[in-house]
Amino acid sequence: MMPSVDLNADLGESFGPWPMGADAALLEIITSANVACGFHAGDPGVMAQTMALAVANDVGIGAHPGLPDLQGFGRRRMQIAPAEARNMVAYQLGAAQAMARAAGGRVRHLKLHGALANMASGDADLARACYEGALAVDPEIIVMVIAGTAQQTAAEALGARIAREIFADRAYAEDGLLVDRSLPGAVLHEPAEISARILRMLEAGAIITAEGTHLPAQIDTICLHGDTPEAVEIARRLRTDLMDAGVEIATFQGQ
């Protein structure tokens, strides 16, 4: 029997008059939206618009905090102390909660963005600081973690409700971390290939690395990056193929 899975995407990443991503189209396909909180991308107007669309489409809303690096889109690593990380995440979650409430919705989950997420994937102390910041604001929030990484270890140690995530359009290294974007083959673009790969992972109950190694993992949600040119085509193909294979698409509940 195939598992039930959630489809999530990183949205709200436009800034002022500069658009990014196909948020409206993706919100008709996905079940959870990770909305940028203004540090790596987004602004109050973009947050309001994105969250209103999420509410209209009955899509779960998540805060997507990142590093304070608009020019680098939050994908450049920075040196930050645990206290900085804790407060930075709490601040961004608070902003997301306010904008969601104003749009008639609520923030139900949190997912770290970009370099902050990658850093926390290999550093349990940093991950713990980030999640402590979130849980101090909302003890019931669901923490979306990259499956099998230090993120999951830290969230479990804190007793947080979690949803374990894999990536549809990113290749995995042998240690279970994502292949660096600067390397060939790190980002996948072919919708049929992506769908077939995800189905294999769901059937195996494992992350399958670029070398073919199976790393056992529970899979609760699948990420579709909203800023890739093929994002909508990939999302539509994946949802259709999963449903045709008997996979239920539903918003995660957290465990």
N, C-alpha and C positions, 0 to 999 in steps of 0.2 A: 504493500500500500504506500503510495507516494505521500509525502508530508504536505501540510499546509504551509505556505510561505507568503511573506510580505514582500512587496516591491517598493524600494525607496529611491529617492533622487535628491540631490543637493540643488536647491532652488533659491530664488531671491538674490541672485548674484549680480544683477544689474546695478548700476550706480548712476543716479541722476539721469542724464540723457543717453548714457552709454548702455545699450542693452546687451545681455548675455543669456544664452540659453533659450529654450522654447518652453517656458514654464506652463503656459496655459494648456498646450497640447499634452505635456507630460502629466499634468494634474488630472487628465481624463483617463490615464492609464495606470498610474501608480496607486499605492495605498498609504504610503507615508512620505511626508515631505520634510526635508531638513533645511530650515530657512536660515540663511546667513544673517548675522546679527550686527553688521556694521563695521567689524574690525578688519576682516579680510575682504569683504565685499558687502554690497547692500547698503541701504539707508532707510530711514523711517518710512518714506513713501513707498519704496520697493517692498519693505516688510509688510506694510499694510495691504498693498495690492495682492501680494503673494498669499498672505494668510486668508484674505477674503475669498480668493479663488479656491484655496484648500477647503475652507468651510463649505462653500457652495458645492464642491465635488465630494464631500464627506471623506476627505483625506486626512489622516492623522498628522498633527503638526508637531514638529520637533525643532528645538533650538540647535543651531549649528555654529558653535563658537570656534573662532580661529585666532591666530596670532595677529597683532596690530600691524598689518603690512598690506595696505591696499595696493600699492604699486606691484608687489610681488605676489598678489592674490593669495597670501597666506601659505605659499608653497616654499618659502625660504626659511631654513631653520634659524632659530634665535636662542640665545642663552637666557633662560628665565628661571628664577628661583621658585620653589614650591609655593611659597606664599603669594607670589605674583600670579602663578597659574591658577591657584585657588580663587583669588579675587577676580581675575580676568574672566573665568568661566561663570562665576556667580553674577557678575555685572551683565554679561551678555545674555544669560538666561533670564535675568530680571527684565531686560528690554524686550526679549521675545515674549515673555508672559504678558507684559502690558499690551503689546501690539496684538497678540492673539485674542486677548480679552476684548479689546476694542473692536475686533473683527467678528466677535460673537463665537469665538472658539477657545481652545485652551492648549497649552503646551503639554504633551503627554510623554515626550521622550527627548533625549539629548544625544547628539553625536558630535565628536570632535572633528575638526576640519584639517585637511592638508598636512602641512609640516607638523602641526601640533599633534595630530592623530598619529603620524608616523613616529614621532619622537616618543609618544606615550605607548606605542605598540612594543617598543623595546626597553622601556623604562617604567617599571611598576611604581616607583616612587612618584614620578611625574604624573602618571595616570591616576594614582590615588589622590594626589593633590587636586587635580582637575575634578574628579568625581566627588571629593569632599566638598568642593565649592558648590557643585550642583545640588548635592543632597542636603546641604545646609539651607538652601533656598526651598527645595521641594523633596522631602524624604521619600515620596512615593514615585518620583520620576523614574521612567524606564531608561536605563543607560544602554545605548546601542554600542556594542563593542565589536572590534574586529576579531572574529573567532580564532581561538587558539593563541592569542598574543598576551603580552603583559597587561593590555587593557582589560581582558577578561579576568585575568588573575586578580587585578586590583579591585575591580567591581565586585567580584565574588567575595573577596576578603572583607569588603565593606558591607556585605549583605544587601547589596542593591538589587533591585529588579533589573534583569538584563534581557537584551535581544542580541543574539549572535549573528554577525553580518559576514557575508562574502561579497566579492565584487564580480559583476558580470563581465566587465570590459577591461579588467586588469589581470596581467599574468602574475603568478606566484613563484617565489623563489623556494629553494629546498627547506628553508627555515620557517616557512609559513608566512613570511612577510611579503609585501608586494614588491615586484621587480621595480627598481628605480625608473622613473619616467624617462630619464636620459638614455636608457638602454634600448636597443632594438627589440621590438616585440612586446614592450611593457604594456602598451595600450592596444587593445583589440578593437577592430572596426567592422568586421564582417558579421551581420546579424545572424545568419544561419549557423556560423561557426560558434558564436557566443551562446546561442540557444542550445545547441548540441552539447557544448561543454558544461553548461549549468545543469542540464538534465543528467549528465553522467555523474556530476557531483552529488545531486540529490539522491540518485539511485544508490550511490556508493556510501552516502553519509560521510563524505570526506571532501576536503579541499584537494584538488588535483594540481600539482605543480607543473611548471613548464616542462620539466623533465619526466613527467608522468607518475611521480610519487604520490601515493594516497596518504593524506594526513587526516585521520578521523576527526570529525567535527559535527556538532549540532548546528544546523542551518535554519535560522528563524527569518532572516530577511536578506534580500539581494539588492545590492546597490547598482544603480544605473546613473552614471555621471551625466548631469544635465548640460554640461558645457562642451560636449563633443559634437561635431557636425552631424553624426548619424544617430544622435540620442533618441529621437522620436521613433525612427525606424527600428532601432534596436529594441526599444521598450515595447513597441507594438508586437514585433515578431516574438520576443521572449514571452510576453503574456499569453499570446495565442498558442504558442508551442507548449507552454506549461499546462495550460488548460486542456489542450488536446490530449496531453499525456495523463490527464486525471489529477493534476495538482490543483488544489484549491488555493486561490489567491485571496488573502485576507490580512487585515492589519494585525500585527503581532500584539499579544497581550502582556508579555513580559513574564519572567520566571524568577 
